[in-house]
Amino acid sequence: MKKTWFAWMLAILMVALVLIPVAAPLAEGDATPEAEPAEVKKLVVLNTLVKDMETVSGEETRFNANWLPSYKIGEVFEKNFWFVPEANEVVAVVAYSDGYTDDGTDSYETLCAKGLAFGFTDNKGNTYDVFTGPTQKSSAMVQFMGYILTGHECALFMPEDGWENLKELFEEIEMAPAESYDFICTDGYVEEIFADDLADCKIYKSDNDTIDATSIAYPSYGLTSIRYIVPHGMSKDSEPVDGINQIVVMPNAEGIFETEPAETMNYGGTVYDAYPVAEVLAKAEIESTTCKAISYKDGSVFEYDMENLKKVYICLNNKNKNDAFTCGKEQAYNAVCKGAGQYIFDDAAIVYVPGVDVMPDGYSVPELFKAIGMKEAKSYNFTCADGYTEEIFADDLAEVRIFINAAGDGVDATSIAYPSYTLQNILSITPVE
């Protein structure tokens, strides 16, 4: 039986379908093929771009500060101290770990201007309480702070194991002698404890995470959330006697106990003069969804979150040999590329040229193009800050460098058209379409 025309066509179609290759579906865990990154179509020289821009300097431009929830020390002391020290009263801060005393670094007035953050964890995994604020250097802070002594007042902090023997603590701080002492809790409950019993008393963290003290009257219980300890019968209106007249247990102090910190203040960090990144990008006419920075020091790459990058600042200060780095309150600690030579965006790049002490001959343009992914073209326009433009052909790029000029006050580029001169204050390079 002969096949009809339709049957022959159907058979041919079936064979064709079998022979046409079909892409296999991705197995679970296989990466989706990524699109090729967009080519860079504009290179902007950062040094030239910011030459006439104004820097910002202040708390918003701190570099590598820890920003910690903090209580204003002055406000806490005002609410809790019964015997307010004089403004120039010396402050002694004593470490519970080894008894180290920082005596006289602060006056009462300067201490009150600072903040207080509980439970800071350093890069070694140690946790302790710290002073915060613009005037507090982290390198000058007593670690493992045990107590502050100033005037007739003691602000008491909590070691991990608490204070095991209050008799010894009273001797350390030179507590005013008395036959007995009033232990006052946050709810107003008061227990009188005789001096002879202090060796059996401690201040400790309970199973309920409250800071309590031993009760002599009710040994099966504790003095929950102990706030103050004063000589028996003493009040705010009493005339103070020699020695420490009041202990304030700081975690339970009024304004701290069951109260969230109202401030976010810095611990450490250095203030720099810096340029707002958002303004730099606007001036460079760069809009992007991505940014990666490449260190000119070691070639390391750091991926920035673009939205966060727009909130921070870029600094060219080489004081600590980390020029071209971002800083600011909105930048997480160490979330930065130090010594950034190139910031690469979707289809543009900002290039920083470091000083001659670091890079005496500047950048080779072909190597720089390769690093940023510059679009290939037959020629490129090299444009200076004054608008002068020289077209340089790709075949001549091997002879071209971008470098700090002899005066050290700008970035120039090699001129092919006028080899006895340079392209002064080079601002941008773009492919000639």
C-alpha positions as CSV (number, residue, x, y, z in Angstrom):
1,M,0.0,0.0,0.0
2,K,1.5,3.3,-1.1
3,K,1.9,6.1,1.5
4,T,-0.1,9.3,0.9
5,W,1.7,12.7,0.7
6,F,0.4,13.5,4.2
7,A,1.8,10.2,5.6
8,W,5.3,10.9,4.1
9,M,5.3,14.4,5.6
10,L,4.4,13.1,9.0
11,A,7.1,10.5,9.0
12,I,9.8,13.2,8.0
13,L,8.6,15.4,10.9
14,M,8.8,12.6,13.4
15,V,12.5,11.9,12.4
16,A,13.4,15.6,12.6
17,L,12.0,15.8,16.1
18,V,14.1,12.9,17.2
19,L,17.3,14.3,15.7
20,I,16.9,17.9,17.1
21,P,19.0,18.2,20.4
22,V,17.1,19.2,23.5
23,A,18.8,20.9,26.5
24,A,18.7,18.6,29.5
25,P,17.0,20.1,32.5
26,L,19.3,21.3,35.4
27,A,19.7,18.7,38.0
28,E,19.0,19.7,41.6
29,G,21.9,21.8,42.9
30,D,23.2,22.7,39.4
31,A,24.0,26.4,39.1
32,T,21.9,28.4,36.7
33,P,24.1,29.7,33.9
34,E,25.0,33.3,34.7
35,A,24.7,36.1,32.1
36,E,28.0,37.7,31.0
37,P,28.7,40.8,33.1
38,A,28.0,44.1,31.4
39,E,31.1,45.7,29.9
40,V,32.4,48.9,31.5
41,K,31.7,51.8,29.2
42,K,33.0,54.6,31.4
43,L,36.0,54.9,33.6
44,V,36.0,57.8,36.1
45,V,39.1,58.9,38.0
46,L,38.2,59.4,41.6
47,N,41.0,61.7,42.5
48,T,40.0,64.2,39.8
49,L,36.3,63.8,40.4
50,V,36.4,64.8,44.1
51,K,38.9,67.6,43.7
52,D,36.3,70.4,44.0
53,M,34.0,68.5,46.3
54,E,33.6,69.3,50.0
55,T,34.3,66.7,52.6
56,V,32.2,65.8,55.6
57,S,33.7,65.2,59.0
58,G,31.9,64.1,62.2
59,E,30.2,61.2,63.9
60,E,28.7,60.1,60.6
61,T,32.2,59.6,59.1
62,R,33.7,57.3,61.8
63,F,35.7,54.4,60.5
64,N,35.4,51.0,62.2
65,A,33.5,52.0,65.2
66,N,31.3,49.6,67.1
67,W,27.9,51.2,67.3
68,L,26.3,50.0,70.5
69,P,22.9,50.6,72.2
70,S,23.9,52.9,75.1
71,Y,22.5,54.6,78.2
72,K,23.5,58.2,78.9
73,I,25.7,57.9,82.0
74,G,24.9,61.4,83.2
75,E,21.1,60.7,83.1
76,V,21.5,57.4,84.9
77,F,23.7,59.0,87.7
78,E,21.3,61.9,88.1
79,K,18.4,59.4,88.7
80,N,20.3,57.2,91.1
81,F,23.1,59.0,93.0
82,W,22.1,60.4,96.3
83,F,25.3,62.3,96.8
84,V,26.1,63.9,93.4
85,P,29.9,64.5,93.0
86,E,31.4,67.9,92.1
87,A,32.0,68.3,88.3
88,N,35.7,68.1,88.7
89,E,35.6,65.1,91.1
90,V,38.2,62.5,90.1
91,V,36.8,59.2,88.7
92,A,38.5,55.8,89.3
93,V,37.4,52.9,87.2
94,V,38.6,49.5,88.5
95,A,38.8,46.2,86.6
96,Y,37.4,43.2,88.4
97,S,39.7,40.8,86.6
98,D,43.1,42.2,88.0
99,G,42.3,45.3,90.0
100,Y,43.8,47.6,87.4
101,T,42.7,51.2,88.1
102,D,42.2,53.9,85.6
103,D,42.4,56.8,88.0
104,G,41.8,60.3,86.8
105,T,41.3,59.8,83.0
106,D,37.8,61.3,83.5
107,S,36.3,63.9,85.8
108,Y,32.8,63.3,86.9
109,E,31.6,65.9,84.3
110,T,33.4,64.3,81.4
111,L,32.2,60.8,82.4
112,C,28.6,62.0,82.5
113,A,28.9,63.1,78.9
114,K,29.6,59.5,77.8
115,G,27.4,56.5,77.2
116,L,27.3,53.1,78.7
117,A,26.8,49.8,76.8
118,F,26.4,46.4,78.5
119,G,27.7,43.2,77.1
120,F,30.1,44.3,74.3
121,T,31.9,41.3,72.8
122,D,35.4,42.0,71.3
123,N,37.1,40.2,68.5
124,K,38.7,37.8,70.9
125,G,35.3,36.7,72.2
126,N,35.5,38.5,75.6
127,T,32.4,40.2,76.8
128,Y,32.4,43.2,79.1
129,D,30.7,46.6,79.7
130,V,32.1,49.7,78.0
131,F,31.9,53.5,77.9
132,T,30.8,54.8,74.6
133,G,30.7,58.2,72.9
134,P,33.0,60.5,70.8
135,T,35.4,61.2,73.6
136,Q,36.0,57.6,74.6
137,K,38.9,55.7,73.0
138,S,38.6,52.0,73.0
139,S,42.3,51.7,73.6
140,A,41.9,53.7,76.8
141,M,39.0,51.7,78.2
142,V,39.4,49.5,81.3
143,Q,38.4,46.0,80.3
144,F,36.2,43.9,82.6
145,M,35.0,47.0,84.5
146,G,34.1,46.1,88.1
147,Y,33.2,49.5,89.6
148,I,33.4,53.2,89.3
149,L,34.3,55.3,92.4
150,T,33.7,59.0,92.4
151,G,33.0,61.2,95.5
152,H,30.8,59.3,97.9
153,E,29.4,57.0,95.1
154,C,30.2,53.6,93.8
155,A,28.6,52.4,90.5
156,L,28.9,48.6,90.7
157,F,29.0,46.3,87.6
158,M,28.7,42.6,87.4
159,P,31.5,40.1,86.9
160,E,30.5,36.9,85.3
161,D,30.7,35.1,88.7
162,G,29.2,38.0,90.6
163,W,30.6,39.4,93.9
164,E,31.1,36.5,96.2
165,N,32.1,38.3,99.4
166,L,30.6,41.7,100.2
167,K,32.9,42.2,103.2
168,E,35.9,42.1,100.9
169,L,34.2,44.3,98.3
170,F,33.3,46.9,101.0
171,E,37.0,46.9,102.1
172,E,38.1,47.4,98.4
173,I,35.9,50.4,97.8
174,E,36.3,51.8,101.3
175,M,32.6,51.7,102.1
176,A,31.7,54.1,104.9
177,P,31.8,52.0,108.1
178,A,28.5,51.2,109.8
179,E,27.1,48.6,112.1
180,S,24.6,47.6,109.4
181,Y,23.6,48.4,105.9
182,D,20.3,48.8,104.1
183,F,19.9,46.6,101.0
184,I,17.3,48.2,98.8
185,C,15.6,46.4,95.9
186,T,14.0,47.9,92.7
187,D,10.5,47.3,94.2
188,G,11.4,49.3,97.3
189,Y,11.9,46.3,99.6
190,V,14.6,47.0,102.2
191,E,16.5,44.5,104.3
192,E,19.0,45.5,107.0
193,I,22.1,43.4,107.1
194,F,24.7,43.7,109.8
195,A,28.3,44.2,109.0
196,D,29.2,41.0,110.7
197,D,27.2,39.1,108.1
198,L,28.6,40.7,105.0
199,A,31.2,37.9,104.5
200,D,28.2,35.5,103.9
201,C,26.5,37.9,101.5
202,K,27.0,38.0,97.7
203,I,25.6,39.7,94.7
204,Y,24.8,37.2,91.9
205,K,22.8,36.5,88.8
206,S,19.8,34.3,89.7
207,D,18.4,31.5,87.6
208,N,15.8,34.0,86.4
209,D,18.5,36.3,85.1
210,T,17.9,38.9,87.8
211,I,20.8,40.5,89.7
212,D,20.1,39.6,93.3
213,A,21.7,39.7,96.7
214,T,21.8,37.3,99.6
215,S,19.1,37.7,102.2
216,I,20.1,37.0,105.8
217,A,16.5,37.2,107.1
218,Y,15.2,34.8,104.5
219,P,18.2,32.6,103.4
220,S,16.0,30.4,101.2
221,Y,15.2,33.4,99.1
222,G,17.2,36.3,97.8
223,L,16.9,40.0,97.6
224,T,15.6,40.2,94.0
225,S,17.0,42.9,91.7
226,I,19.1,44.7,94.4
227,R,19.5,48.3,93.4
228,Y,21.2,50.2,96.3
229,I,23.3,49.5,99.4
230,V,23.7,52.3,102.0
231,P,24.6,52.6,105.7
232,H,21.5,51.8,107.7
233,G,19.1,54.7,108.0
234,M,20.8,56.9,105.4
235,S,18.6,58.7,102.9
236,K,19.0,61.2,100.1
237,D,18.8,64.0,102.6
238,S,21.5,62.6,104.9
239,E,24.8,64.4,105.3
240,P,27.4,62.0,103.8
241,V,30.3,60.7,105.9
242,D,33.8,59.7,104.9
243,G,34.1,56.9,102.4
244,I,31.6,55.5,99.9
245,N,28.1,56.2,101.1
246,Q,26.0,54.5,98.4
247,I,26.5,51.5,96.1
248,V,24.4,51.6,92.9
249,V,24.2,48.2,91.2
250,M,24.2,49.4,87.7
251,P,22.3,46.7,85.8
252,N,19.4,47.4,88.3
253,A,19.8,51.2,88.3
254,E,16.8,53.4,87.6
255,G,16.8,54.2,83.9
256,I,18.6,51.0,83.1
257,F,16.5,48.3,84.8
258,E,13.8,47.0,82.5
259,T,14.6,50.0,80.2
260,E,15.9,49.8,76.6
261,P,18.9,52.0,75.7
262,A,17.7,55.2,74.1
263,E,20.9,56.0,72.2
264,T,23.2,54.3,69.7
265,M,26.7,55.5,70.4
266,N,30.2,54.7,69.1
267,Y,32.8,52.6,70.8
268,G,36.1,53.4,69.3
269,G,36.6,54.3,65.7
270,T,38.3,57.3,64.0
271,V,36.7,60.3,62.5
272,Y,37.9,61.1,58.9
273,D,37.2,63.8,56.3
274,A,35.3,61.9,53.7
275,Y,33.0,62.3,50.7
276,P,29.4,61.1,50.7
277,V,29.3,58.2,48.2
278,A,25.8,59.1,47.0
279,E,27.2,62.5,45.9
280,V,30.3,61.0,44.3
281,L,28.1,58.6,42.3
282,A,25.8,61.5,41.3
283,K,28.7,63.6,40.1
284,A,30.1,60.7,38.1
285,E,26.6,60.1,36.7
286,I,26.7,56.4,37.7
287,E,23.6,54.5,38.5
288,S,24.1,50.9,39.4
289,T,22.6,47.9,41.2
290,T,26.0,46.3,42.0
291,C,29.5,47.3,43.2
292,K,32.6,45.4,43.8
293,A,35.9,46.9,45.0
294,I,39.4,45.6,44.2
295,S,42.3,46.4,46.5
296,Y,45.3,47.8,44.8
297,K,47.4,46.3,47.6
298,D,46.6,42.6,47.3
299,G,43.9,42.3,44.6
300,S,41.3,41.2,47.1
301,V,37.7,41.8,46.1
302,F,34.9,43.0,48.3
303,E,31.2,43.0,47.2
304,Y,29.2,46.0,48.5
305,D,25.5,46.1,49.1
306,M,24.6,49.0,46.8
307,E,21.8,50.5,49.0
308,N,24.2,50.5,52.0
309,L,27.0,51.9,49.9
310,K,24.9,55.0,49.1
311,K,24.6,55.7,52.8
312,V,28.3,55.8,53.6
313,Y,31.4,57.9,52.8
314,I,34.6,57.4,50.9
315,C,37.9,58.6,52.4
316,L,41.2,59.2,50.6
317,N,43.2,59.8,53.8
318,N,46.4,57.7,53.8
319,K,47.2,58.2,57.5
320,N,47.0,54.5,58.2
321,K,48.0,53.4,54.6
322,N,44.4,52.5,53.9
323,D,43.4,55.3,51.4
324,A,40.3,54.9,49.3
325,F,38.2,53.2,51.8
326,T,34.6,53.6,52.8
327,C,33.5,54.6,56.3
328,G,30.5,55.8,58.3
329,K,27.9,54.9,60.9
330,E,25.9,52.8,58.4
331,Q,28.9,50.6,57.5
332,A,29.3,47.4,59.6
333,Y,32.6,46.9,61.4
334,N,35.3,45.9,58.9
335,A,32.8,45.6,56.0
336,V,35.1,47.4,53.7
337,C,37.8,47.1,51.1
338,K,40.9,48.9,52.3
339,G,43.2,50.5,49.7
340,A,40.5,50.2,47.0
341,G,42.0,50.9,43.5
342,Q,38.8,50.2,41.5
343,Y,35.1,50.3,42.3
344,I,33.3,48.5,39.5
345,F,29.6,49.0,38.9
346,D,27.1,47.6,36.3
347,D,28.7,49.3,33.3
348,A,31.1,51.9,34.8
349,A,34.1,52.0,37.1
350,I,35.6,54.5,39.5
351,V,39.4,54.3,39.7
352,Y,41.6,55.7,42.5
353,V,45.3,56.4,41.8
354,P,47.3,56.0,45.0
355,G,50.3,58.2,45.8
356,V,53.7,57.9,44.2
357,D,55.1,56.3,47.4
358,V,52.8,53.4,46.7
359,M,52.5,53.4,42.9
360,P,55.4,55.5,41.5
361,D,54.4,54.9,37.8
362,G,50.7,54.8,38.3
363,Y,48.5,52.3,36.2
364,S,49.2,50.8,32.9
365,V,46.0,51.5,31.0
366,P,45.8,48.1,29.3
367,E,46.2,46.3,32.6
368,L,43.7,48.7,34.2
369,F,41.2,48.0,31.4
370,K,41.6,44.3,31.9
371,A,41.0,44.7,35.7
372,I,37.8,46.6,35.3
373,G,36.4,44.8,32.2
374,M,36.5,47.8,29.9
375,K,34.6,47.4,26.6
376,E,36.9,46.7,23.6
377,A,36.9,49.5,21.0
378,K,39.2,50.8,18.2
379,S,39.8,54.0,20.2
380,Y,39.0,55.7,23.5
381,N,38.3,59.3,24.5
382,F,40.5,60.5,27.3
383,T,38.7,63.6,28.8
384,C,40.3,66.0,31.3
385,A,38.5,68.0,34.0
386,D,38.6,71.1,31.8
387,G,36.8,69.3,29.0
388,Y,39.8,68.8,26.7
389,T,39.6,65.3,25.0
390,E,42.2,63.3,23.2
391,E,41.2,60.2,21.2
392,I,43.8,57.4,21.7
393,F,43.7,54.3,19.5
394,A,43.7,50.9,21.1
395,D,47.0,50.0,19.3
396,D,48.6,52.9,21.3
397,L,47.3,52.0,24.7
398,A,50.4,50.0,25.7
399,E,52.3,53.3,25.9
400,V,49.6,55.0,28.1
401,R,49.7,55.3,31.8
402,I,47.5,57.1,34.4
403,F,49.7,58.5,37.2
404,I,50.0,61.1,40.0
405,N,51.6,64.2,38.4
406,A,55.0,65.6,39.3
407,A,53.5,68.3,41.5
408,G,51.6,65.6,43.4
409,D,48.3,67.5,43.2
410,G,46.5,65.7,40.4
411,V,46.2,62.7,38.1
412,D,47.5,62.9,34.6
413,A,47.6,60.6,31.6
414,T,50.1,60.0,28.8
415,S,49.3,62.0,25.6
416,I,50.0,60.2,22.3
417,A,49.2,63.3,20.2
418,Y,51.6,65.5,22.3
419,P,54.1,63.2,23.9
420,S,56.1,66.1,25.4
421,Y,53.0,67.0,27.5
422,T,50.4,65.1,29.6
423,L,46.7,65.0,29.8
424,Q,46.3,67.0,33.0
425,N,43.6,66.2,35.6
426,I,42.3,63.2,33.6
427,L,38.7,62.7,34.6
428,S,37.2,60.0,32.4
429,I,37.9,57.4,29.7
430,T,35.2,56.2,27.4
431,P,35.1,53.9,24.3
432,V,34.5,55.7,21.0
433,E,31.4,54.1,19.7
